[in-house]
Protein backbone atom coordinates (compact mmCIF):
# COMPACT_ATOMS: atom_id res chain seq x y z
CA UNK A 1 0.00 0.00 0.00
CA UNK A 2 1.35 3.37 -1.03
CA UNK A 3 1.70 6.02 1.64
CA UNK A 4 -0.17 9.23 0.80
CA UNK A 5 1.68 12.54 0.94
CA UNK A 6 -0.05 15.22 2.98
CA UNK A 7 -1.35 18.16 0.99
CA UNK A 8 0.48 21.44 1.45
CA UNK A 9 -1.15 24.30 3.36
CA UNK A 10 -2.74 21.96 5.94
CA UNK A 11 -2.27 24.44 8.79
CA UNK A 12 -3.96 27.16 6.71
CA UNK A 13 -6.85 24.82 5.94
CA UNK A 14 -7.24 23.89 9.62
CA UNK A 15 -7.16 27.55 10.68
CA UNK A 16 -9.87 28.30 8.11
CA UNK A 17 -11.95 25.39 9.34
CA UNK A 18 -11.53 26.64 12.92
CA UNK A 19 -12.82 30.08 11.89
CA UNK A 20 -15.88 28.49 10.28
CA UNK A 21 -16.53 26.38 13.39
CA UNK A 22 -16.14 29.46 15.59
CA UNK A 23 -18.67 31.27 13.40
CA UNK A 24 -21.10 28.36 13.75
CA UNK A 25 -20.77 28.38 17.55
CA UNK A 26 -21.26 32.14 17.62
CA UNK A 27 -24.36 31.82 15.41
CA UNK A 28 -25.77 29.15 17.73
CA UNK A 29 -25.41 31.53 20.68
CA UNK A 30 -26.87 34.50 18.80
CA UNK A 31 -23.78 36.68 18.36
CA UNK A 32 -25.23 38.50 15.36
CA UNK A 33 -23.63 40.07 13.29
CA UNK A 34 -20.18 39.02 14.52
CA UNK A 35 -20.46 35.43 13.35
CA UNK A 36 -20.86 36.66 9.77
CA UNK A 37 -17.28 37.93 9.81
CA UNK A 38 -15.93 34.58 11.02
CA UNK A 39 -17.86 32.71 8.34
CA UNK A 40 -16.72 35.15 5.66
CA UNK A 41 -13.05 35.00 6.64
CA UNK A 42 -13.07 31.23 7.07
CA UNK A 43 -14.78 30.51 3.77
CA UNK A 44 -12.67 33.04 1.85
CA UNK A 45 -9.52 31.56 3.32
CA UNK A 46 -10.62 28.00 2.58
CA UNK A 47 -11.48 29.02 -1.00
CA UNK A 48 -7.90 30.27 -1.37
CA UNK A 49 -6.50 27.01 0.00
CA UNK A 50 -8.76 25.09 -2.38
CA UNK A 51 -7.41 27.19 -5.24
CA UNK A 52 -3.86 26.28 -4.20
CA UNK A 53 -4.94 22.62 -4.13
CA UNK A 54 -6.71 22.97 -7.51
CA UNK A 55 -9.94 21.57 -6.02
CA UNK A 56 -12.58 23.19 -8.21
CA UNK A 57 -15.61 21.94 -6.28
CA UNK A 58 -14.24 23.34 -3.01
CA UNK A 59 -13.36 26.64 -4.68
CA UNK A 60 -16.94 26.91 -5.94
CA UNK A 61 -18.46 25.91 -2.59
CA UNK A 62 -16.37 28.12 -0.31
CA UNK A 63 -16.15 31.02 -2.76
CA UNK A 64 -19.93 30.95 -3.22
CA UNK A 65 -20.57 30.87 0.51
CA UNK A 66 -18.09 33.73 1.05
CA UNK A 67 -19.96 35.81 -1.55
CA UNK A 68 -23.26 35.10 0.24
CA UNK A 69 -21.80 36.29 3.54
CA UNK A 70 -20.27 39.33 1.84
CA UNK A 71 -23.73 40.27 0.55
CA UNK A 72 -25.07 39.80 4.09
CA UNK A 73 -22.38 42.11 5.50
CA UNK A 74 -23.13 44.77 2.89
CA UNK A 75 -26.87 44.55 3.62
CA UNK A 76 -26.23 44.79 7.35
CA UNK A 77 -24.03 47.87 7.06
CA UNK A 78 -26.21 49.66 4.51
CA UNK A 79 -29.32 49.12 6.58
ChimeraX commands (.cxc) that place a marker at each C-alpha (Angstrom):
marker #1 position 0.00,0.00,0.00 radius 0.5
marker #1 position 1.35,3.37,-1.03 radius 0.5
marker #1 position 1.70,6.02,1.64 radius 0.5
marker #1 position -0.17,9.23,0.80 radius 0.5
marker #1 position 1.68,12.54,0.94 radius 0.5
marker #1 position -0.05,15.22,2.98 radius 0.5
marker #1 position -1.35,18.16,0.99 radius 0.5
marker #1 position 0.48,21.44,1.45 radius 0.5
marker #1 position -1.15,24.30,3.36 radius 0.5
marker #1 position -2.74,21.96,5.94 radius 0.5
marker #1 position -2.27,24.44,8.79 radius 0.5
marker #1 position -3.96,27.16,6.71 radius 0.5
marker #1 position -6.85,24.82,5.94 radius 0.5
marker #1 position -7.24,23.89,9.62 radius 0.5
marker #1 position -7.16,27.55,10.68 radius 0.5
marker #1 position -9.87,28.30,8.11 radius 0.5
marker #1 position -11.95,25.39,9.34 radius 0.5
marker #1 position -11.53,26.64,12.92 radius 0.5
marker #1 position -12.82,30.08,11.89 radius 0.5
marker #1 position -15.88,28.49,10.28 radius 0.5
marker #1 position -16.53,26.38,13.39 radius 0.5
marker #1 position -16.14,29.46,15.59 radius 0.5
marker #1 position -18.67,31.27,13.40 radius 0.5
marker #1 position -21.10,28.36,13.75 radius 0.5
marker #1 position -20.77,28.38,17.55 radius 0.5
marker #1 position -21.26,32.14,17.62 radius 0.5
marker #1 position -24.36,31.82,15.41 radius 0.5
marker #1 position -25.77,29.15,17.73 radius 0.5
marker #1 position -25.41,31.53,20.68 radius 0.5
marker #1 position -26.87,34.50,18.80 radius 0.5
marker #1 position -23.78,36.68,18.36 radius 0.5
marker #1 position -25.23,38.50,15.36 radius 0.5
marker #1 position -23.63,40.07,13.29 radius 0.5
marker #1 position -20.18,39.02,14.52 radius 0.5
marker #1 position -20.46,35.43,13.35 radius 0.5
marker #1 position -20.86,36.66,9.77 radius 0.5
marker #1 position -17.28,37.93,9.81 radius 0.5
marker #1 position -15.93,34.58,11.02 radius 0.5
marker #1 position -17.86,32.71,8.34 radius 0.5
marker #1 position -16.72,35.15,5.66 radius 0.5
marker #1 position -13.05,35.00,6.64 radius 0.5
marker #1 position -13.07,31.23,7.07 radius 0.5
marker #1 position -14.78,30.51,3.77 radius 0.5
marker #1 position -12.67,33.04,1.85 radius 0.5
marker #1 position -9.52,31.56,3.32 radius 0.5
marker #1 position -10.62,28.00,2.58 radius 0.5
marker #1 position -11.48,29.02,-1.00 radius 0.5
marker #1 position -7.90,30.27,-1.37 radius 0.5
marker #1 position -6.50,27.01,0.00 radius 0.5
marker #1 position -8.76,25.09,-2.38 radius 0.5
marker #1 position -7.41,27.19,-5.24 radius 0.5
marker #1 position -3.86,26.28,-4.20 radius 0.5
marker #1 position -4.94,22.62,-4.13 radius 0.5
marker #1 position -6.71,22.97,-7.51 radius 0.5
marker #1 position -9.94,21.57,-6.02 radius 0.5
marker #1 position -12.58,23.19,-8.21 radius 0.5
marker #1 position -15.61,21.94,-6.28 radius 0.5
marker #1 position -14.24,23.34,-3.01 radius 0.5
marker #1 position -13.36,26.64,-4.68 radius 0.5
marker #1 position -16.94,26.91,-5.94 radius 0.5
marker #1 position -18.46,25.91,-2.59 radius 0.5
marker #1 position -16.37,28.12,-0.31 radius 0.5
marker #1 position -16.15,31.02,-2.76 radius 0.5
marker #1 position -19.93,30.95,-3.22 radius 0.5
marker #1 position -20.57,30.87,0.51 radius 0.5
marker #1 position -18.09,33.73,1.05 radius 0.5
marker #1 position -19.96,35.81,-1.55 radius 0.5
marker #1 position -23.26,35.10,0.24 radius 0.5
marker #1 position -21.80,36.29,3.54 radius 0.5
marker #1 position -20.27,39.33,1.84 radius 0.5
marker #1 position -23.73,40.27,0.55 radius 0.5
marker #1 position -25.07,39.80,4.09 radius 0.5
marker #1 position -22.38,42.11,5.50 radius 0.5
marker #1 position -23.13,44.77,2.89 radius 0.5
marker #1 position -26.87,44.55,3.62 radius 0.5
marker #1 position -26.23,44.79,7.35 radius 0.5
marker #1 position -24.03,47.87,7.06 radius 0.5
marker #1 position -26.21,49.66,4.51 radius 0.5
marker #1 position -29.32,49.12,6.58 radius 0.5
marker link #1:1,2 radius 0.2
marker link #1:2,3 radius 0.2
marker link #1:3,4 radius 0.2
marker link #1:4,5 radius 0.2
marker link #1:5,6 radius 0.2
marker link #1:6,7 radius 0.2
marker link #1:7,8 radius 0.2
marker link #1:8,9 radius 0.2
marker link #1:9,10 radius 0.2
marker link #1:10,11 radius 0.2
marker link #1:11,12 radius 0.2
marker link #1:12,13 radius 0.2
marker link #1:13,14 radius 0.2
marker link #1:14,15 radius 0.2
marker link #1:15,16 radius 0.2
marker link #1:16,17 radius 0.2
marker link #1:17,18 radius 0.2
marker link #1:18,19 radius 0.2
marker link #1:19,20 radius 0.2
marker link #1:20,21 radius 0.2
marker link #1:21,22 radius 0.2
marker link #1:22,23 radius 0.2
marker link #1:23,24 radius 0.2
marker link #1:24,25 radius 0.2
marker link #1:25,26 radius 0.2
marker link #1:26,27 radius 0.2
marker link #1:27,28 radius 0.2
marker link #1:28,29 radius 0.2
marker link #1:29,30 radius 0.2
marker link #1:30,31 radius 0.2
marker link #1:31,32 radius 0.2
marker link #1:32,33 radius 0.2
marker link #1:33,34 radius 0.2
marker link #1:34,35 radius 0.2
marker link #1:35,36 radius 0.2
marker link #1:36,37 radius 0.2
marker link #1:37,38 radius 0.2
marker link #1:38,39 radius 0.2
marker link #1:39,40 radius 0.2
marker link #1:40,41 radius 0.2
marker link #1:41,42 radius 0.2
marker link #1:42,43 radius 0.2
marker link #1:43,44 radius 0.2
marker link #1:44,45 radius 0.2
marker link #1:45,46 radius 0.2
marker link #1:46,47 radius 0.2
marker link #1:47,48 radius 0.2
marker link #1:48,49 radius 0.2
marker link #1:49,50 radius 0.2
marker link #1:50,51 radius 0.2
marker link #1:51,52 radius 0.2
marker link #1:52,53 radius 0.2
marker link #1:53,54 radius 0.2
marker link #1:54,55 radius 0.2
marker link #1:55,56 radius 0.2
marker link #1:56,57 radius 0.2
marker link #1:57,58 radius 0.2
marker link #1:58,59 radius 0.2
marker link #1:59,60 radius 0.2
marker link #1:60,61 radius 0.2
marker link #1:61,62 radius 0.2
marker link #1:62,63 radius 0.2
marker link #1:63,64 radius 0.2
marker link #1:64,65 radius 0.2
marker link #1:65,66 radius 0.2
marker link #1:66,67 radius 0.2
marker link #1:67,68 radius 0.2
marker link #1:68,69 radius 0.2
marker link #1:69,70 radius 0.2
marker link #1:70,71 radius 0.2
marker link #1:71,72 radius 0.2
marker link #1:72,73 radius 0.2
marker link #1:73,74 radius 0.2
marker link #1:74,75 radius 0.2
marker link #1:75,76 radius 0.2
marker link #1:76,77 radius 0.2
marker link #1:77,78 radius 0.2
marker link #1:78,79 radius 0.2
view
